[in-house]
């Protein structure tokens, strides 16, 4: 998926609407756009955030 400049930190959602990652950056190299995301579990662990069921 393409992400626009300024979208860093935005959510990456799955088909069900659950957050599965956070937008980090995008690289536009001609016809190949590379988008980078941090998996949500890694982000939560790094921030020491625990989700309650």
N, CA, C, O and CB atoms as a CASP TS submission, in Angstrom:
PFRMAT TS
TARGET T0000
AUTHOR 0000-0000-0000
METHOD Language model
MODEL 1
PARENT N/A
ATOM      1  N   UNK     1       0.837  -1.174   0.000  1.00  0.00           N
ATOM      2  CA  UNK     1       0.000   0.000   0.000  1.00  0.00           C
ATOM      3  C   UNK     1       0.872   1.223   0.000  1.00  0.00           C
ATOM      4  O   UNK     1       1.962   1.217   0.572  1.00  0.00           O
ATOM      5  CB  UNK     1      -0.947   0.006   1.193  1.00  0.00           C
ATOM      6  N   UNK     2       0.414   2.251  -0.623  1.00  0.00           N
ATOM      7  CA  UNK     2       1.158   3.509  -0.644  1.00  0.00           C
ATOM      8  C   UNK     2       0.834   4.313   0.608  1.00  0.00           C
ATOM      9  O   UNK     2      -0.311   4.345   1.059  1.00  0.00           O
ATOM     10  CB  UNK     2       0.829   4.327  -1.919  1.00  0.00           C
ATOM     11  N   UNK     3       1.850   4.960   1.160  1.00  0.00           N
ATOM     12  CA  UNK     3       1.625   5.871   2.274  1.00  0.00           C
ATOM     13  C   UNK     3       2.137   7.244   1.870  1.00  0.00           C
ATOM     14  O   UNK     3       3.131   7.357   1.152  1.00  0.00           O
ATOM     15  CB  UNK     3       2.325   5.367   3.578  1.00  0.00           C
ATOM     16  N   UNK     4       1.473   8.258   2.321  1.00  0.00           N
ATOM     17  CA  UNK     4       1.808   9.624   1.959  1.00  0.00           C
ATOM     18  C   UNK     4       2.793  10.232   2.949  1.00  0.00           C
ATOM     19  O   UNK     4       2.814   9.838   4.115  1.00  0.00           O
ATOM     20  CB  UNK     4       0.549  10.472   1.883  1.00  0.00           C
ATOM     21  N   UNK     5       3.610  11.187   2.505  1.00  0.00           N
ATOM     22  CA  UNK     5       4.503  11.880   3.432  1.00  0.00           C
ATOM     23  C   UNK     5       3.692  12.489   4.579  1.00  0.00           C
ATOM     24  O   UNK     5       2.611  13.038   4.364  1.00  0.00           O
ATOM     25  CB  UNK     5       5.314  12.979   2.694  1.00  0.00           C
ATOM     26  N   UNK     6       4.212  12.388   5.764  1.00  0.00           N
ATOM     27  CA  UNK     6       3.512  12.908   6.934  1.00  0.00           C
ATOM     28  C   UNK     6       2.646  11.876   7.630  1.00  0.00           C
ATOM     29  O   UNK     6       2.011  12.174   8.641  1.00  0.00           O
ATOM     30  CB  UNK     6       2.669  14.068   6.540  1.00  0.00           C
ATOM     31  N   UNK     7       2.617  10.657   7.092  1.00  0.00           N
ATOM     32  CA  UNK     7       1.782   9.610   7.686  1.00  0.00           C
ATOM     33  C   UNK     7       2.511   8.765   8.719  1.00  0.00           C
ATOM     34  O   UNK     7       1.919   7.848   9.289  1.00  0.00           O
ATOM     35  CB  UNK     7       1.251   8.716   6.608  1.00  0.00           C
ATOM     36  N   UNK     8       3.784   9.055   8.972  1.00  0.00           N
ATOM     37  CA  UNK     8       4.530   8.270   9.955  1.00  0.00           C
ATOM     38  C   UNK     8       3.820   8.286  11.301  1.00  0.00           C
ATOM     39  O   UNK     8       3.330   9.319  11.758  1.00  0.00           O
ATOM     40  CB  UNK     8       5.961   8.808  10.102  1.00  0.00           C
ATOM     41  N   UNK     9       3.779   7.121  11.915  1.00  0.00           N
ATOM     42  CA  UNK     9       3.098   6.971  13.203  1.00  0.00           C
ATOM     43  C   UNK     9       1.652   6.559  13.054  1.00  0.00           C
ATOM     44  O   UNK     9       0.984   6.269  14.047  1.00  0.00           O
ATOM     45  CB  UNK     9       3.170   8.253  13.976  1.00  0.00           C
ATOM     46  N   UNK    10       1.155   6.529  11.823  1.00  0.00           N
ATOM     47  CA  UNK    10      -0.225   6.113  11.583  1.00  0.00           C
ATOM     48  C   UNK    10      -0.366   4.608  11.664  1.00  0.00           C
ATOM     49  O   UNK    10       0.624   3.887  11.542  1.00  0.00           O
ATOM     50  CB  UNK    10      -0.703   6.605  10.228  1.00  0.00           C
ATOM     51  N   UNK    11      -1.589   4.118  11.869  1.00  0.00           N
ATOM     52  CA  UNK    11      -1.802   2.683  12.021  1.00  0.00           C
ATOM     53  C   UNK    11      -1.840   1.939  10.685  1.00  0.00           C
ATOM     54  O   UNK    11      -2.246   2.490   9.662  1.00  0.00           O
ATOM     55  CB  UNK    11      -3.086   2.440  12.769  1.00  0.00           C
ATOM     56  N   UNK    12      -1.411   0.688  10.715  1.00  0.00           N
ATOM     57  CA  UNK    12      -1.598  -0.262   9.626  1.00  0.00           C
ATOM     58  C   UNK    12      -2.680  -1.215  10.116  1.00  0.00           C
ATOM     59  O   UNK    12      -2.512  -1.872  11.144  1.00  0.00           O
ATOM     60  CB  UNK    12      -0.243  -1.026   9.237  1.00  0.00           C
ATOM     61  N   UNK    13      -3.782  -1.292   9.389  1.00  0.00           N
ATOM     62  CA  UNK    13      -4.923  -2.094   9.808  1.00  0.00           C
ATOM     63  C   UNK    13      -5.041  -3.362   8.982  1.00  0.00           C
ATOM     64  O   UNK    13      -4.679  -3.383   7.805  1.00  0.00           O
ATOM     65  CB  UNK    13      -6.204  -1.286   9.705  1.00  0.00           C
ATOM     66  N   UNK    14      -5.558  -4.433   9.610  1.00  0.00           N
ATOM     67  CA  UNK    14      -5.855  -5.637   8.851  1.00  0.00           C
ATOM     68  C   UNK    14      -7.276  -5.535   8.307  1.00  0.00           C
ATOM     69  O   UNK    14      -7.943  -4.521   8.513  1.00  0.00           O
ATOM     70  CB  UNK    14      -5.681  -6.910   9.728  1.00  0.00           C
ATOM     71  N   UNK    15      -7.740  -6.554   7.628  1.00  0.00           N
ATOM     72  CA  UNK    15      -9.065  -6.536   6.995  1.00  0.00           C
ATOM     73  C   UNK    15     -10.194  -6.374   8.006  1.00  0.00           C
ATOM     74  O   UNK    15     -11.276  -5.903   7.657  1.00  0.00           O
ATOM     75  CB  UNK    15      -9.278  -7.811   6.200  1.00  0.00           C
ATOM     76  N   UNK    16      -9.950  -6.762   9.258  1.00  0.00           N
ATOM     77  CA  UNK    16     -10.967  -6.649  10.299  1.00  0.00           C
ATOM     78  C   UNK    16     -10.933  -5.331  11.051  1.00  0.00           C
ATOM     79  O   UNK    16     -11.758  -5.099  11.935  1.00  0.00           O
ATOM     80  CB  UNK    16     -10.813  -7.765  11.269  1.00  0.00           C
ATOM     81  N   UNK    17      -9.986  -4.461  10.709  1.00  0.00           N
ATOM     82  CA  UNK    17      -9.886  -3.161  11.359  1.00  0.00           C
ATOM     83  C   UNK    17      -8.993  -3.131  12.581  1.00  0.00           C
ATOM     84  O   UNK    17      -8.929  -2.110  13.267  1.00  0.00           O
ATOM     85  CB  UNK    17     -11.228  -2.707  11.742  1.00  0.00           C
ATOM     86  N   UNK    18      -8.295  -4.230  12.874  1.00  0.00           N
ATOM     87  CA  UNK    18      -7.377  -4.271  14.014  1.00  0.00           C
ATOM     88  C   UNK    18      -6.036  -3.666  13.618  1.00  0.00           C
ATOM     89  O   UNK    18      -5.567  -3.854  12.495  1.00  0.00           O
ATOM     90  CB  UNK    18      -7.188  -5.725  14.519  1.00  0.00           C
ATOM     91  N   UNK    19      -5.426  -2.940  14.546  1.00  0.00           N
ATOM     92  CA  UNK    19      -4.104  -2.349  14.300  1.00  0.00           C
ATOM     93  C   UNK    19      -3.057  -3.456  14.373  1.00  0.00           C
ATOM     94  O   UNK    19      -2.953  -4.158  15.379  1.00  0.00           O
ATOM     95  CB  UNK    19      -3.785  -1.210  15.335  1.00  0.00           C
ATOM     96  N   UNK    20      -2.278  -3.609  13.292  1.00  0.00           N
ATOM     97  CA  UNK    20      -1.238  -4.638  13.262  1.00  0.00           C
ATOM     98  C   UNK    20       0.162  -4.040  13.127  1.00  0.00           C
ATOM     99  O   UNK    20       1.152  -4.767  13.202  1.00  0.00           O
ATOM    100  CB  UNK    20      -1.496  -5.603  12.117  1.00  0.00           C
ATOM    101  N   UNK    21       0.253  -2.722  12.928  1.00  0.00           N
ATOM    102  CA  UNK    21       1.553  -2.085  12.805  1.00  0.00           C
ATOM    103  C   UNK    21       1.443  -0.578  12.816  1.00  0.00           C
ATOM    104  O   UNK    21       0.350  -0.017  12.744  1.00  0.00           O
ATOM    105  CB  UNK    21       2.238  -2.538  11.547  1.00  0.00           C
ATOM    106  N   UNK    22       2.600   0.075  12.908  1.00  0.00           N
ATOM    107  CA  UNK    22       2.689   1.531  12.867  1.00  0.00           C
ATOM    108  C   UNK    22       3.576   1.938  11.702  1.00  0.00           C
ATOM    109  O   UNK    22       4.647   1.365  11.501  1.00  0.00           O
ATOM    110  CB  UNK    22       3.238   2.100  14.205  1.00  0.00           C
ATOM    111  N   UNK    23       3.135   2.918  10.944  1.00  0.00           N
ATOM    112  CA  UNK    23       3.890   3.421   9.802  1.00  0.00           C
ATOM    113  C   UNK    23       5.177   4.084  10.275  1.00  0.00           C
ATOM    114  O   UNK    23       5.168   4.894  11.202  1.00  0.00           O
ATOM    115  CB  UNK    23       3.043   4.413   8.982  1.00  0.00           C
ATOM    116  N   UNK    24       6.291   3.727   9.622  1.00  0.00           N
ATOM    117  CA  UNK    24       7.571   4.329   9.975  1.00  0.00           C
ATOM    118  C   UNK    24       8.033   5.270   8.870  1.00  0.00           C
ATOM    119  O   UNK    24       8.305   6.443   9.126  1.00  0.00           O
ATOM    120  CB  UNK    24       8.629   3.242  10.232  1.00  0.00           C
ATOM    121  N   UNK    25       8.123   4.763   7.645  1.00  0.00           N
ATOM    122  CA  UNK    25       8.602   5.590   6.544  1.00  0.00           C
ATOM    123  C   UNK    25       8.293   4.931   5.210  1.00  0.00           C
ATOM    124  O   UNK    25       7.852   3.783   5.148  1.00  0.00           O
ATOM    125  CB  UNK    25      10.107   5.846   6.676  1.00  0.00           C
ATOM    126  N   UNK    26       8.535   5.685   4.143  1.00  0.00           N
ATOM    127  CA  UNK    26       8.362   5.162   2.794  1.00  0.00           C
ATOM    128  C   UNK    26       9.540   5.620   1.952  1.00  0.00           C
ATOM    129  O   UNK    26      10.082   6.705   2.159  1.00  0.00           O
ATOM    130  CB  UNK    26       7.011   5.629   2.171  1.00  0.00           C
ATOM    131  N   UNK    27       9.926   4.793   1.012  1.00  0.00           N
ATOM    132  CA  UNK    27      10.993   5.119   0.079  1.00  0.00           C
ATOM    133  C   UNK    27      10.426   4.961  -1.322  1.00  0.00           C
ATOM    134  O   UNK    27       9.910   3.898  -1.668  1.00  0.00           O
ATOM    135  CB  UNK    27      12.258   4.211   0.297  1.00  0.00           C
ATOM    136  N   UNK    28      10.516   5.994  -2.117  1.00  0.00           N
ATOM    137  CA  UNK    28      10.021   5.955  -3.486  1.00  0.00           C
ATOM    138  C   UNK    28      11.217   5.870  -4.423  1.00  0.00           C
ATOM    139  O   UNK    28      11.934   6.854  -4.605  1.00  0.00           O
ATOM    140  CB  UNK    28       9.139   7.203  -3.808  1.00  0.00           C
ATOM    141  N   UNK    29      11.434   4.729  -5.005  1.00  0.00           N
ATOM    142  CA  UNK    29      12.558   4.500  -5.929  1.00  0.00           C
ATOM    143  C   UNK    29      12.000   4.179  -7.313  1.00  0.00           C
ATOM    144  O   UNK    29      11.961   3.018  -7.719  1.00  0.00           O
ATOM    145  CB  UNK    29      13.486   3.336  -5.421  1.00  0.00           C
ATOM    146  N   UNK    30      11.572   5.204  -8.027  1.00  0.00           N
ATOM    147  CA  UNK    30      11.025   4.968  -9.355  1.00  0.00           C
ATOM    148  C   UNK    30       9.689   4.266  -9.275  1.00  0.00           C
ATOM    149  O   UNK    30       8.726   4.814  -8.740  1.00  0.00           O
ATOM    150  CB  UNK    30      11.991   4.153 -10.193  1.00  0.00           C
ATOM    151  N   UNK    31       9.625   3.065  -9.798  1.00  0.00           N
ATOM    152  CA  UNK    31       8.358   2.317  -9.813  1.00  0.00           C
ATOM    153  C   UNK    31       8.171   1.468  -8.562  1.00  0.00           C
ATOM    154  O   UNK    31       7.072   0.968  -8.321  1.00  0.00           O
ATOM    155  CB  UNK    31       8.293   1.426 -11.042  1.00  0.00           C
ATOM    156  N   UNK    32       9.216   1.295  -7.763  1.00  0.00           N
ATOM    157  CA  UNK    32       9.118   0.453  -6.568  1.00  0.00           C
ATOM    158  C   UNK    32       8.997   1.324  -5.325  1.00  0.00           C
ATOM    159  O   UNK    32       9.955   1.988  -4.930  1.00  0.00           O
ATOM    160  CB  UNK    32      10.345  -0.483  -6.453  1.00  0.00           C
ATOM    161  N   UNK    33       7.834   1.321  -4.717  1.00  0.00           N
ATOM    162  CA  UNK    33       7.633   2.033  -3.454  1.00  0.00           C
ATOM    163  C   UNK    33       7.808   1.038  -2.317  1.00  0.00           C
ATOM    164  O   UNK    33       7.165  -0.012  -2.300  1.00  0.00           O
ATOM    165  CB  UNK    33       6.219   2.714  -3.395  1.00  0.00           C
ATOM    166  N   UNK    34       8.669   1.363  -1.379  1.00  0.00           N
ATOM    167  CA  UNK    34       8.873   0.520  -0.209  1.00  0.00           C
ATOM    168  C   UNK    34       8.305   1.243   0.996  1.00  0.00           C
ATOM    169  O   UNK    34       8.633   2.402   1.251  1.00  0.00           O
ATOM    170  CB  UNK    34      10.381   0.180  -0.004  1.00  0.00           C
ATOM    171  N   UNK    35       7.457   0.557   1.729  1.00  0.00           N
ATOM    172  CA  UNK    35       6.853   1.116   2.935  1.00  0.00           C
ATOM    173  C   UNK    35       7.304   0.286   4.124  1.00  0.00           C
ATOM    174  O   UNK    35       7.342  -0.943   4.057  1.00  0.00           O
ATOM    175  CB  UNK    35       5.295   1.147   2.831  1.00  0.00           C
ATOM    176  N   UNK    36       7.640   0.955   5.196  1.00  0.00           N
ATOM    177  CA  UNK    36       8.145   0.271   6.380  1.00  0.00           C
ATOM    178  C   UNK    36       7.197   0.477   7.556  1.00  0.00           C
ATOM    179  O   UNK    36       6.662   1.564   7.770  1.00  0.00           O
ATOM    180  CB  UNK    36       9.556   0.772   6.734  1.00  0.00           C
ATOM    181  N   UNK    37       7.009  -0.602   8.309  1.00  0.00           N
ATOM    182  CA  UNK    37       6.112  -0.591   9.459  1.00  0.00           C
ATOM    183  C   UNK    37       6.780  -1.299  10.621  1.00  0.00           C
ATOM    184  O   UNK    37       7.622  -2.175  10.422  1.00  0.00           O
ATOM    185  CB  UNK    37       4.760  -1.258   9.118  1.00  0.00           C
ATOM    186  N   UNK    38       6.404  -0.921  11.833  1.00  0.00           N
ATOM    187  CA  UNK    38       6.815  -1.629  13.043  1.00  0.00           C
ATOM    188  C   UNK    38       5.630  -2.492  13.455  1.00  0.00           C
ATOM    189  O   UNK    38       4.530  -1.970  13.632  1.00  0.00           O
ATOM    190  CB  UNK    38       7.252  -0.630  14.204  1.00  0.00           C
ATOM    191  N   UNK    39       5.825  -3.805  13.614  1.00  0.00           N
ATOM    192  CA  UNK    39       4.716  -4.638  14.094  1.00  0.00           C
ATOM    193  C   UNK    39       4.214  -4.106  15.435  1.00  0.00           C
ATOM    194  O   UNK    39       5.008  -3.708  16.287  1.00  0.00           O
ATOM    195  CB  UNK    39       5.158  -6.125  14.229  1.00  0.00           C
ATOM    196  N   UNK    40       2.907  -4.101  15.614  1.00  0.00           N
ATOM    197  CA  UNK    40       2.319  -3.486  16.805  1.00  0.00           C
ATOM    198  C   UNK    40       2.824  -4.125  18.101  1.00  0.00           C
ATOM    199  O   UNK    40       2.996  -3.427  19.100  1.00  0.00           O
ATOM    200  CB  UNK    40       0.804  -3.584  16.742  1.00  0.00           C
ATOM    201  N   UNK    41       3.060  -5.428  18.099  1.00  0.00           N
ATOM    202  CA  UNK    41       3.554  -6.097  19.318  1.00  0.00           C
ATOM    203  C   UNK    41       4.924  -5.542  19.704  1.00  0.00           C
ATOM    204  O   UNK    41       5.179  -5.302  20.884  1.00  0.00           O
ATOM    205  CB  UNK    41       3.637  -7.638  19.109  1.00  0.00           C
ATOM    206  N   UNK    42       5.810  -5.336  18.725  1.00  0.00           N
ATOM    207  CA  UNK    42       7.128  -4.763  19.011  1.00  0.00           C
ATOM    208  C   UNK    42       7.013  -3.348  19.570  1.00  0.00           C
ATOM    209  O   UNK    42       7.728  -2.985  20.504  1.00  0.00           O
ATOM    210  CB  UNK    42       7.988  -4.754  17.748  1.00  0.00           C
ATOM    211  N   UNK    43       6.113  -2.553  18.996  1.00  0.00           N
ATOM    212  CA  UNK    43       5.926  -1.179  19.469  1.00  0.00           C
ATOM    213  C   UNK    43       5.415  -1.174  20.909  1.00  0.00           C
ATOM    214  O   UNK    43       5.909  -0.413  21.740  1.00  0.00           O
ATOM    215  CB  UNK    43       4.946  -0.418  18.552  1.00  0.00           C
ATOM    216  N   UNK    44       4.436  -2.014  21.203  1.00  0.00           N
ATOM    217  CA  UNK    44       3.883  -2.070  22.560  1.00  0.00           C
ATOM    218  C   UNK    44       4.933  -2.552  23.565  1.00  0.00           C
ATOM    219  O   UNK    44       5.030  -2.017  24.669  1.00  0.00           O
ATOM    220  CB  UNK    44       2.654  -2.995  22.598  1.00  0.00           C
ATOM    221  N   UNK    45       5.716  -3.562  23.179  1.00  0.00           N
ATOM    222  CA  UNK    45       6.773  -4.059  24.068  1.00  0.00           C
ATOM    223  C   UNK    45       7.813  -2.978  24.347  1.00  0.00           C
ATOM    224  O   UNK    45       8.217  -2.781  25.493  1.00  0.00           O
ATOM    225  CB  UNK    45       7.452  -5.293  23.454  1.00  0.00           C
ATOM    226  N   UNK    46       8.248  -2.273  23.290  1.00  0.00           N
ATOM    227  CA  UNK    46       9.272  -1.226  23.439  1.00  0.00           C
ATOM    228  C   UNK    46       8.772  -0.094  24.345  1.00  0.00           C
ATOM    229  O   UNK    46       9.543   0.483  25.112  1.00  0.00           O
ATOM    230  CB  UNK    46       9.669  -0.659  22.054  1.00  0.00           C
ATOM    231  N   UNK    47       7.464   0.217  24.247  1.00  0.00           N
ATOM    232  CA  UNK    47       6.879   1.281  25.065  1.00  0.00           C
ATOM    233  C   UNK    47       6.395   0.790  26.429  1.00  0.00           C
ATOM    234  O   UNK    47       5.849   1.561  27.218  1.00  0.00           O
ATOM    235  CB  UNK    47       5.731   1.916  24.325  1.00  0.00           C
ATOM    236  N   UNK    48       6.603  -0.508  26.695  1.00  0.00           N
ATOM    237  CA  UNK    48       6.177  -1.139  27.951  1.00  0.00           C
ATOM    238  C   UNK    48       4.676  -0.940  28.188  1.00  0.00           C
ATOM    239  O   UNK    48       4.248  -0.600  29.291  1.00  0.00           O
ATOM    240  CB  UNK    48       6.979  -0.565  29.136  1.00  0.00           C
ATOM    241  N   UNK    49       3.896  -1.157  27.143  1.00  0.00           N
ATOM    242  CA  UNK    49       2.438  -1.045  27.229  1.00  0.00           C
ATOM    243  C   UNK    49       1.838  -2.440  27.176  1.00  0.00           C
ATOM    244  O   UNK    49       2.133  -3.216  26.266  1.00  0.00           O
ATOM    245  CB  UNK    49       1.867  -0.152  26.082  1.00  0.00           C
ATOM    246  N   UNK    50       0.993  -2.760  28.157  1.00  0.00           N
ATOM    247  CA  UNK    50       0.291  -4.044  28.186  1.00  0.00           C
ATOM    248  C   UNK    50      -1.175  -3.805  27.896  1.00  0.00           C
ATOM    249  O   UNK    50      -1.790  -2.914  28.482  1.00  0.00           O
ATOM    250  CB  UNK    50       0.473  -4.759  29.552  1.00  0.00           C
ATOM    251  N   UNK    51      -1.735  -4.589  27.002  1.00  0.00           N
ATOM    252  CA  UNK    51      -3.155  -4.496  26.701  1.00  0.00           C
ATOM    253  C   UNK    51      -3.920  -5.460  27.585  1.00  0.00           C
ATOM    254  O   UNK    51      -3.484  -6.587  27.820  1.00  0.00           O
ATOM    255  CB  UNK    51      -3.426  -4.788  25.213  1.00  0.00           C
ATOM    256  N   UNK    52      -5.052  -5.013  28.067  1.00  0.00           N
ATOM    257  CA  UNK    52      -5.922  -5.876  28.873  1.00  0.00           C
ATOM    258  C   UNK    52      -7.017  -6.421  27.973  1.00  0.00           C
ATOM    259  O   UNK    52      -7.541  -5.714  27.112  1.00  0.00           O
ATOM    260  CB  UNK    52      -6.532  -5.101  30.091  1.00  0.00           C
ATOM    261  N   UNK    53      -7.351  -7.671  28.179  1.00  0.00           N
ATOM    262  CA  UNK    53      -8.422  -8.291  27.376  1.00  0.00           C
ATOM    263  C   UNK    53      -9.785  -7.809  27.778  1.00  0.00           C
ATOM    264  O   UNK    53     -10.785  -8.235  27.200  1.00  0.00           O
ATOM    265  CB  UNK    53      -8.373  -9.793  27.497  1.00  0.00           C
TER
END
